[in-house]
Amino acid sequence: MKSPKGSVTILDVAKEAGVSVSTVSRVLNDKDDVAPETYEKVKAVIGEMGYTSSLAARSMRSRKKHLIGLVVPDIGFPYSIEVMKGINRAIAESNYDLLLYTTGDVKKNAAALHEQHYVSLLNKSITDGVLVVASAAAEFRTDAPIVAVDPHMPNPNYPAIHATNHQGALDAMAYLISLGHRRIGFISGRPELESAKRRLKGYEDALQQAGIELDPSLIKTGDFTSVSGCDCAKELLALPQPPTAIFAANDQTAIGVYQAADELGLRIPEDLSVVGFDNISEARFMGLTTVDQFLAEMGYIATQMLITLIQNRPLEEYIYKMPTQLVIRDSARALSA
């Protein structure tokens, strides 16, 4: 059977199957009042003609959409990939499907407005609830469930999950200080994100606890990308007294530090020690010492939290804090006397 040119309508399907439009509609909505042979015939015609009904239209006909929305800044970003691994696992274990929206760029202007628009578009019209990853928006206007991973605020007015960023930064700095480093550079992340603020605070507090004076010239503002990591590292290493170690706010930034070191002819860890944050897959291959915040597990738990809310069940924890863990590899070594 050849499909007609142009968009296939429900009327086309009904005519080809020799049934009424209402019968096709009942088949699409899995009603049990359609004869088995008619049901199979209509399904076969739908498949052959390539007919697909509108998600929005179907959601208006049924309160049960069994669809979860995901708003993420950049699906190609290693951080996002790790989080989505956990989300995917939770979706596979559930009877929900996933619909993804992305701005396509972690640095995109007006990111908060895009996120708020996507959430409003998805919730209560297409999806049963929405997951928002690394949100730049401080709040969302929605009556349907929403759960954030790594939110803008430490205690938002919606359920969220984030890592113990401050403690993770303290652990990373304590490790470098234990190796004898005193001039430790820091490349921060997106300043509007709470995670970036907490990691910067951990850097500053670790220096204070060790009795090391804070040198503002050793702090550079990045944006969690390898490009900014490379640029900031070059600025740090061009100082009259360059740092002997650099703590990067995430692993992607640390990759940029590696690139800068390579371009400047410096060896890691012989000439420069480096520590990251996230423990993405690339960090394992690079031998990068980093702070694991268990991103996949965060995505998995966030999805479970959202499904719990969709099913009108109470959450055990409104704000879930994922403990971090320092993973020591080969990118940092003791400072020679």
N, C-alpha and C positions, 0 to 999 in steps of 0.2 A: 504493500500500500504506500502510495506517495503522499507525503504531507502537502497540504495546500500552501501556496506562497503566502508570505506575510505571517502575522501572528495567528496562532491557532486559538480559537475561542471555545468556551464550553458548549456553545451552540453547534460548532463544527463537530465536536466529539459526540454530542447527542445524535446528530444526524447520521454520522458514520456508523454508530453503534445501533441505531434504530430504536433509541429509547428517548425518554423525555429529559429535559434539562435538569429537572428536580432529581431524577434518578442518578444522573452523573454527579450532581452535587452531593447526594447521599453517599455515593461511592467514595468521593473525595474526602468526606468527613468520617469514613469508616462506620457508617450506620449499619445496624444489624437487621434492617427490615428490607434488604435487597436479596433476591434469590441468588444462590451461589453461582449458577451459570451466568446470570446477568452481570453479577459483580465481576466475574473473571473476564467476561467479554468486554465490559467497559474499561477495566484496567488494561487489557491488551491494546485496545484502541488508543487509550491515553499514552501508553508507551510508544506505540507505532507513530502516532502523530506528533509526539514531543510536546504534549500540552502540559503546562505548569500553571497552577493557580497562584495568585498574588498572596504573599505571606500576610500582608496587612489585611486583605479581604478575609482570609481564613481566620485570622486572629479575632476579627470582629464577629465571626459566626460562632466562635468557641472561646470560652474563658481559659481553657487549658491549651497553651501554646507549646509547652515543652521545649522552649527555646530560650537560651541564655545569651545575652549580648556581652561583648567584650570590647572595651575601648582602650587602645594601647597606642603610645606615641609612634613607635616604629617597629614593625614586625621583623625587620632584618637586624635589629640591634641585639647583640649577644645577651644582654640583660633580659630583654623581652622574650627571647627564644627560651631561656631557662625557665622563666615564669610560666610560659605557655606549655612547656613540657608537663608541668604539674597540673595545669588546667585541663590539658588534653586527657591526662590519666583519670581525673575526676569525672570528666564528661563521658569517657569510655565506660566507667563503672555505673553511670546513671542512665536514665531514660530521657535525657535532655540532649538537644543539639546546640551547636554554638554558631553565633553570627558575629563576625569581627568587623570593627570599624577602626581605622587608623588615620592619623594625620600624615603619616609617612616620613616624619622627620622630628627627632627629639628637640630640635632647636626652632621649630616652626613658630612664626609670630602668631600671637593671639591663640596660643594653644589652649588656654583655659576656656575661651569662648567656643572653640571647636568641641572640646570635651563636653561642655554643658549642652551644646546643641545636639550632639550624638546621643547623650543620655536621654534628653527630652524626646528625641525622635524614636528611640528604641522602646523605652519603658512605657507600659500600659497601652501600646499600640501594636508592637510586633513581638516583644520579648516579655518573659515573666519577671526578669530581673537583669541587672547589669553589673559586670565586673569592670572596674576602672584601674588601670595600672599606671603607676608613677604620675599621678594626676597633678596638673598645674593649677587646677581650679580649687578654690577654697570651699565651695559649697555647690550643691546641685538642687534644683527644684524638681522633685519627683516624689510621688506617693508610692511607687512600686519599689521593691527591695533593691538596694545597691550596696556593694561591698568594695572597698578600695584596697589595693596592694600598694604599699609605700605612699601613703597619702600626703597631701600638702601640709596638713596640720597634725600635731601630735595627738590630739584628741578631737577628731571631727565629730559632727553630729550624725554620722552614719557609721555602721560597723566597718572595721578596717583591720588590716594586718600589716605590721612592719617589724623590722629586725631591731635588735638592741644596738643601734648604730653607735651610740656614745660609748658603750662598753667595748664594742668591737674596735673602735678607734683607739681607746685606751690600751687595749691588749696589743695592738699593732705597734703603737709607740713605745710601750714598755719593753717590747721585744727588741726594737732598734736601740733603745737606750741601754738595754742590758748588754748589747754588743759593743758598747763604747761610743756610739754616735751622739754628738751634741749639736751639730749643725744639721738639722733635719728639715728638708724642704717639704712643703705640703701643697698639693694641687687639688683645689676643692672642686665640687660638682656644681650643678645648677643651683644658684643661690636661693631660688624660690621654693626649692624642695626641702621638706623637714629633714630628710635623711642627710642631705648635704650639710645642713646647719649642725646637726648632731655630730657628724664626723669631724667637722671643724672644731667644735667645742671639745671633743675628745682629744684632738691634737693639742689644743691650748691647755687643757687641764692636765694632760700627761706631762707637759713641759713644766708646768707649775709644781706638780707633785714631785718632780725630780729635781727641783731647784734650778731649772735652766731658764734663763731669761728669754722671753718671747721676742723674736726678731721679725717684724712685719715684712721685711724684704724677702723672707723665706716662704711667704704665703702668696700663692698665685691663684687667681680665680679661673677655673676651667668650666666645662659644661658637660662632663662625663663622656666626651668623645676622644678618640685617639689623636685627632688633629690638634685639639686644644692641649692635650697632654704633651704632645711633641713641642708645640710652641712654648708652653709654660716651662717645660723642662729646659729648653734652650736658654730661656731668660734666667732661670735659677743657676744654671751651670756657667753663665756669663758673668755672674757676680764676682767682685774682687775676692771674696771668700766664699766659694761655692759650697753647697751642702755635700756632705759625704754620703748622705742617704736621702731618698725621696719617698714620702708616703703619698701614694696616689689615692684619690677618693673612690676610685673604682678600677677594676681590672682593665677596662677599655682605655682609661687614662694611662695606666701603667704600660700598656702596649705602646702608647705614644712616647713614654719616657724611654723605652727600649730603642725606639726609632731614633730619638734625639741622640742617645748615647752612641748608637752605631754611626750616625753621621759625624759625630765629634771624635770618633776613634776611641771611645771609652768602653771598657769591658765591665759587664755585670756578672758577678758581684765584686770582681777584683778592684775596680776603680770607683764603682758606685753601687750602693745597696738600694734595692727597690722593694717596696711592699705595696700590694694592692688591696682591693676590697670587692667581694662578690663571689669569687671562686667559680668563674665561668669555665667552660670546657677548655678554652685556649690557655687559661692559667695553668692547668695541669700539664699541658704539652710544653709550656715555656719553662716549667720549673719555678713558677712565680710564688713566692710566699704571699699569702693573702688571707683575708678574713672571709670565712664562709658564712653567708647569711641564708643558705639553704633556699635558694630562689624557687626551685621546682616545688619544694614542699610548701612554700608560701602560696604559690598558685593553687596547689591542690587543696590546702586548707581553706583558702578564700572561696573557692568554688563550693566546697562543702558547706561553708557558712551561708552562702547565698541560697543554695538549695534548701537549707534548713529554714531560712526566712520565707522563701517562696511557698513552702509547705506549712507555713503558719506555726512553726515550732520555735520555742525560745532558744536563744543562743546561750551557751555556757559562758562565753566571754565576748563582750561587745568589741573590745579592742584586744586583739591577739598579738602578743610580743614573741617573735621568734628569736631564741637565743643564738648569738653568733659564736663562732669558734675560729681561733687562729690556726691556720694550716701552714706549717713551716716546710719550705722546700729549699731551693738553692739560690735564690736571688738576693740574699743578704748574708753578710759575714761580719765577723768581729773586726773592728777598726784596729789597724796595726798601731802599736805603741810608738 
